[in-house]
């Protein structure tokens, strides 16, 4: 080995490993599919506070994954180094909504499929997944659980209110109860018989009922 061989680098040899046309096509498609994933996420979001930064992350994640996989598929040595580098990465951001995990995995999977050159699978698969999510996530049903926060002045009003609810609801289960002098508060998990919610107006007008609140319930009860 000569002195010049020590400083010889194969960097320029890797410049043409991925053509400009392939890079441009892959990134444009990744951006388009990322935008589609973002729009589906925006239409199907059911959390309390919508985060636009998470939607932007889905677009960026699709494009970043595409770039990484393009580099990995063009160089076997680089692929081994990339695995080692990514293995030390740790993400500390908590995922609050279970469906967000599906969107993150969707973005990563599409980036991998695009970079692998499976364009029909990436496009058709994304459209199919998006349609399924739009249909099922946005589907409203009176069978979904709700929580009623009921405030009463005494036990007689509590008995009358719970009896009224059992007559007008498919299911009514007490989840928690707190009592103080002159005030009783109940948290009840309920299932509606239909989409009507007028019974809450009648309930709030009952004697001894100070307030009645109906809220959507995601099914994860802590307490």
The 8 nearest C-alpha neighbors of each residue, nearest first, counted from 0:
[[1, 4, 2, 5, 3, 7, 6, 8],
 [0, 2, 4, 3, 5, 6, 7, 8],
 [1, 3, 4, 5, 0, 6, 7, 8],
 [4, 2, 5, 1, 6, 7, 0, 8],
 [5, 3, 7, 1, 2, 6, 0, 8],
 [4, 6, 3, 2, 7, 1, 0, 8],
 [7, 5, 4, 3, 8, 2, 1, 9],
 [6, 8, 4, 5, 3, 9, 2, 10],
 [9, 7, 10, 6, 11, 5, 4, 12],
 [8, 10, 12, 11, 13, 7, 14, 6],
 [11, 9, 12, 8, 13, 14, 7, 15],
 [12, 10, 14, 13, 9, 8, 15, 16],
 [11, 13, 9, 10, 14, 15, 16, 8],
 [14, 12, 16, 11, 10, 15, 9, 17],
 [15, 13, 11, 12, 16, 10, 17, 18],
 [14, 16, 17, 13, 18, 12, 11, 19],
 [15, 17, 13, 14, 73, 18, 12, 74],
 [18, 16, 15, 19, 21, 73, 22, 14],
 [19, 17, 21, 20, 15, 22, 16, 14],
 [18, 20, 22, 21, 23, 17, 15, 24],
 [19, 21, 23, 18, 22, 24, 17, 25],
 [22, 20, 24, 18, 19, 23, 25, 17],
 [23, 21, 19, 25, 20, 24, 26, 18],
 [22, 24, 20, 26, 25, 21, 19, 27],
 [23, 25, 21, 27, 22, 26, 20, 28],
 [26, 24, 22, 28, 23, 27, 21, 29],
 [25, 27, 29, 23, 28, 24, 30, 22],
 [28, 26, 30, 24, 29, 25, 23, 31],
 [29, 27, 31, 25, 30, 26, 32, 24],
 [30, 28, 26, 62, 32, 27, 31, 33],
 [29, 31, 33, 27, 28, 32, 26, 34],
 [32, 30, 28, 34, 33, 29, 27, 35],
 [31, 33, 35, 29, 34, 30, 28, 36],
 [34, 32, 58, 30, 36, 35, 31, 61],
 [33, 35, 37, 31, 32, 36, 58, 30],
 [34, 36, 32, 38, 33, 37, 39, 31],
 [35, 37, 33, 39, 34, 38, 40, 32],
 [38, 36, 34, 40, 54, 35, 39, 33],
 [39, 37, 41, 35, 40, 36, 34, 42],
 [38, 40, 42, 36, 41, 37, 43, 129],
 [41, 39, 37, 43, 38, 42, 44, 36],
 [40, 42, 38, 39, 44, 43, 37, 54],
 [43, 41, 39, 40, 44, 38, 133, 137],
 [42, 44, 40, 41, 136, 137, 39, 133],
 [45, 43, 41, 40, 42, 46, 49, 39],
 [46, 44, 43, 47, 49, 136, 137, 48],
 [47, 45, 48, 44, 49, 96, 95, 43],
 [46, 48, 49, 45, 44, 50, 96, 95],
 [49, 47, 46, 50, 45, 44, 51, 95],
 [48, 50, 51, 46, 47, 44, 41, 45],
 [51, 49, 52, 53, 48, 54, 55, 41],
 [50, 52, 54, 53, 55, 49, 41, 56],
 [53, 51, 55, 54, 50, 56, 57, 49],
 [52, 54, 56, 55, 51, 50, 57, 49],
 [53, 55, 37, 51, 57, 56, 52, 58],
 [56, 54, 52, 58, 57, 53, 59, 51],
 [55, 57, 53, 59, 54, 58, 60, 52],
 [56, 58, 60, 54, 55, 59, 106, 33],
 [59, 57, 33, 55, 61, 56, 60, 34],
 [58, 60, 56, 62, 61, 57, 63, 55],
 [61, 59, 63, 57, 62, 58, 56, 64],
 [60, 62, 110, 106, 64, 58, 59, 63],
 [61, 63, 65, 29, 59, 60, 64, 26],
 [64, 62, 60, 66, 65, 61, 59, 67],
 [65, 63, 110, 67, 61, 66, 62, 107],
 [64, 66, 110, 114, 62, 68, 63, 67],
 [67, 65, 63, 69, 64, 68, 62, 70],
 [66, 68, 64, 70, 69, 65, 71, 63],
 [67, 69, 71, 65, 70, 66, 114, 72],
 [70, 68, 66, 114, 72, 67, 71, 65],
 [69, 71, 67, 68, 73, 72, 66, 74],
 [70, 72, 78, 68, 73, 69, 74, 77],
 [73, 71, 69, 70, 74, 68, 75, 78],
 [72, 74, 70, 71, 16, 69, 75, 17],
 [75, 73, 77, 71, 76, 72, 78, 70],
 [74, 76, 78, 77, 71, 79, 73, 72],
 [77, 75, 78, 79, 74, 80, 71, 81],
 [78, 76, 80, 74, 75, 79, 71, 81],
 [77, 79, 71, 81, 75, 76, 80, 82],
 [80, 78, 82, 76, 81, 77, 83, 75],
 [79, 81, 77, 83, 82, 78, 84, 76],
 [82, 80, 78, 84, 83, 79, 77, 85],
 [83, 81, 79, 85, 80, 84, 86, 78],
 [82, 84, 80, 86, 81, 85, 79, 87],
 [83, 85, 81, 86, 82, 87, 80, 88],
 [84, 86, 88, 82, 87, 83, 81, 80],
 [85, 87, 83, 84, 88, 82, 89, 81],
 [88, 86, 85, 84, 89, 83, 82, 90],
 [89, 87, 85, 86, 90, 84, 83, 91],
 [88, 90, 87, 91, 86, 85, 92, 84],
 [91, 89, 92, 88, 93, 87, 94, 85],
 [90, 92, 93, 89, 94, 88, 95, 87],
 [93, 91, 90, 94, 95, 89, 53, 100],
 [92, 94, 95, 91, 90, 96, 100, 99],
 [95, 93, 96, 92, 99, 97, 100, 98],
 [96, 94, 93, 97, 99, 46, 98, 100],
 [95, 97, 99, 98, 94, 46, 100, 45],
 [98, 96, 99, 100, 95, 94, 101, 102],
 [97, 99, 101, 100, 96, 102, 44, 95],
 [98, 100, 102, 101, 97, 96, 103, 94],
 [101, 99, 103, 98, 102, 97, 104, 94],
 [100, 102, 104, 98, 99, 103, 105, 97],
 [103, 101, 105, 99, 100, 104, 106, 98],
 [104, 102, 100, 106, 105, 101, 99, 107],
 [103, 105, 107, 101, 106, 102, 108, 100],
 [104, 106, 102, 108, 103, 107, 101, 109],
 [107, 105, 61, 103, 109, 104, 108, 57],
 [106, 108, 104, 110, 109, 105, 61, 64],
 [109, 107, 111, 105, 110, 106, 104, 112],
 [110, 108, 112, 106, 111, 107, 121, 113],
 [109, 111, 65, 61, 64, 107, 113, 108],
 [112, 110, 108, 114, 109, 113, 65, 68],
 [111, 113, 109, 115, 114, 110, 117, 121],
 [114, 112, 110, 116, 115, 111, 118, 117],
 [113, 115, 65, 69, 111, 116, 112, 68],
 [114, 116, 112, 113, 117, 111, 68, 69],
 [117, 115, 113, 114, 118, 112, 25, 119],
 [118, 116, 120, 112, 113, 115, 119, 121],
 [117, 119, 121, 120, 116, 113, 122, 112],
 [120, 118, 122, 121, 123, 117, 124, 116],
 [121, 119, 124, 123, 118, 117, 122, 112],
 [120, 122, 118, 124, 119, 109, 123, 112],
 [121, 123, 119, 125, 124, 120, 118, 126],
 [124, 122, 126, 120, 125, 119, 121, 127],
 [123, 125, 127, 121, 120, 122, 126, 128],
 [126, 124, 128, 122, 127, 123, 121, 129],
 [125, 127, 129, 123, 124, 128, 130, 122],
 [126, 128, 124, 130, 125, 129, 123, 131],
 [129, 127, 125, 131, 130, 126, 124, 132],
 [128, 130, 126, 132, 131, 127, 125, 133],
 [129, 131, 133, 127, 132, 128, 126, 134],
 [132, 130, 128, 134, 129, 133, 135, 127],
 [133, 131, 129, 135, 134, 136, 130, 128],
 [134, 132, 130, 131, 136, 137, 135, 129],
 [135, 133, 131, 132, 137, 136, 138, 130],
 [134, 136, 138, 132, 137, 133, 131, 139],
 [137, 135, 132, 138, 133, 43, 134, 139],
 [138, 136, 135, 133, 134, 43, 139, 132],
 [139, 137, 135, 136, 134, 140, 133, 132],
 [140, 138, 137, 141, 143, 136, 142, 135],
 [139, 141, 142, 143, 138, 194, 193, 191],
 [140, 142, 143, 194, 191, 193, 192, 190],
 [143, 141, 140, 190, 144, 191, 192, 193],
 [142, 144, 141, 140, 190, 145, 216, 139],
 [145, 143, 190, 216, 189, 142, 188, 218],
 [146, 144, 216, 215, 189, 188, 214, 190],
 [145, 147, 188, 214, 187, 216, 213, 189],
 [148, 146, 213, 187, 212, 186, 149, 214],
 [147, 149, 186, 212, 211, 185, 146, 213],
 [148, 150, 211, 185, 184, 147, 210, 186],
 [149, 151, 184, 210, 209, 183, 208, 211],
 [152, 150, 208, 183, 207, 209, 153, 182],
 [151, 153, 182, 181, 207, 183, 208, 156],
 [152, 154, 155, 156, 151, 181, 157, 182],
 [153, 155, 157, 156, 158, 152, 151, 183],
 [156, 154, 158, 157, 153, 159, 207, 152],
 [155, 157, 207, 159, 154, 158, 153, 151],
 [158, 156, 154, 160, 155, 159, 151, 161],
 [159, 157, 155, 161, 156, 160, 154, 162],
 [158, 160, 156, 162, 157, 161, 163, 155],
 [161, 159, 163, 157, 162, 158, 156, 164],
 [160, 162, 164, 163, 158, 159, 157, 165],
 [163, 161, 159, 165, 160, 164, 158, 166],
 [164, 162, 160, 166, 161, 165, 159, 167],
 [165, 163, 161, 167, 166, 162, 168, 160],
 [164, 166, 162, 168, 163, 167, 171, 161],
 [167, 165, 163, 164, 168, 162, 169, 161],
 [166, 168, 164, 165, 163, 169, 192, 198],
 [169, 167, 191, 165, 170, 192, 164, 166],
 [168, 170, 192, 190, 191, 167, 171, 165],
 [169, 171, 190, 189, 168, 172, 165, 191],
 [170, 172, 189, 188, 165, 187, 168, 190],
 [173, 171, 188, 187, 174, 189, 170, 186],
 [174, 172, 187, 175, 186, 188, 171, 185],
 [175, 173, 187, 186, 172, 188, 176, 185],
 [176, 174, 186, 173, 185, 177, 187, 222],
 [175, 177, 185, 184, 186, 178, 174, 183],
 [176, 178, 184, 183, 185, 175, 179, 182],
 [179, 177, 183, 182, 184, 176, 180, 181],
 [180, 178, 182, 181, 183, 177, 184, 152],
 [179, 181, 182, 178, 183, 152, 153, 177],
 [180, 182, 152, 179, 153, 183, 178, 151],
 [183, 181, 152, 179, 180, 151, 178, 153],
 [184, 182, 178, 151, 150, 177, 152, 179],
 [183, 185, 150, 177, 149, 176, 178, 151],
 [186, 184, 176, 149, 148, 175, 187, 150],
 [185, 187, 148, 175, 174, 147, 173, 176],
 [188, 186, 173, 147, 174, 172, 146, 189],
 [187, 189, 146, 172, 145, 171, 173, 174],
 [190, 188, 171, 170, 145, 144, 146, 187],
 [191, 189, 170, 169, 144, 142, 168, 145],
 [190, 192, 168, 141, 193, 169, 142, 189],
 [191, 193, 169, 168, 190, 141, 194, 167],
 [194, 192, 191, 141, 195, 142, 196, 140],
 [193, 195, 141, 196, 191, 192, 140, 142],
 [196, 194, 193, 197, 198, 191, 192, 141],
 [195, 197, 198, 199, 194, 200, 191, 193],
 [198, 196, 199, 200, 195, 201, 202, 194],
 [197, 199, 201, 200, 196, 202, 167, 195],
 [200, 198, 202, 197, 201, 196, 203, 211],
 [201, 199, 203, 198, 197, 202, 204, 196],
 [200, 202, 198, 204, 199, 203, 205, 197],
 [203, 201, 199, 205, 204, 200, 198, 160],
 [202, 204, 200, 211, 201, 210, 205, 208],
 [205, 203, 201, 202, 206, 200, 208, 209],
 [206, 204, 202, 203, 208, 207, 201, 160],
 [205, 207, 208, 204, 156, 209, 203, 202],
 [206, 208, 156, 152, 151, 209, 205, 153],
 [209, 207, 151, 206, 205, 210, 203, 150],
 [208, 210, 150, 151, 207, 203, 152, 211],
 [211, 209, 150, 203, 208, 149, 212, 151],
 [210, 212, 149, 203, 148, 150, 199, 147],
 [211, 213, 148, 147, 214, 149, 210, 199],
 [214, 212, 147, 146, 148, 211, 145, 215],
 [215, 213, 146, 145, 216, 147, 212, 148],
 [214, 216, 145, 146, 217, 144, 213, 143],
 [215, 217, 145, 144, 218, 146, 214, 219],
 [218, 216, 219, 215, 144, 145, 220, 143],
 [217, 219, 216, 220, 144, 145, 143, 188],
 [220, 218, 217, 221, 216, 222, 144, 188],
 [219, 221, 218, 222, 217, 174, 216, 188],
 [222, 220, 219, 218, 174, 175, 217, 216],
 [221, 220, 175, 174, 219, 186, 176, 173]]
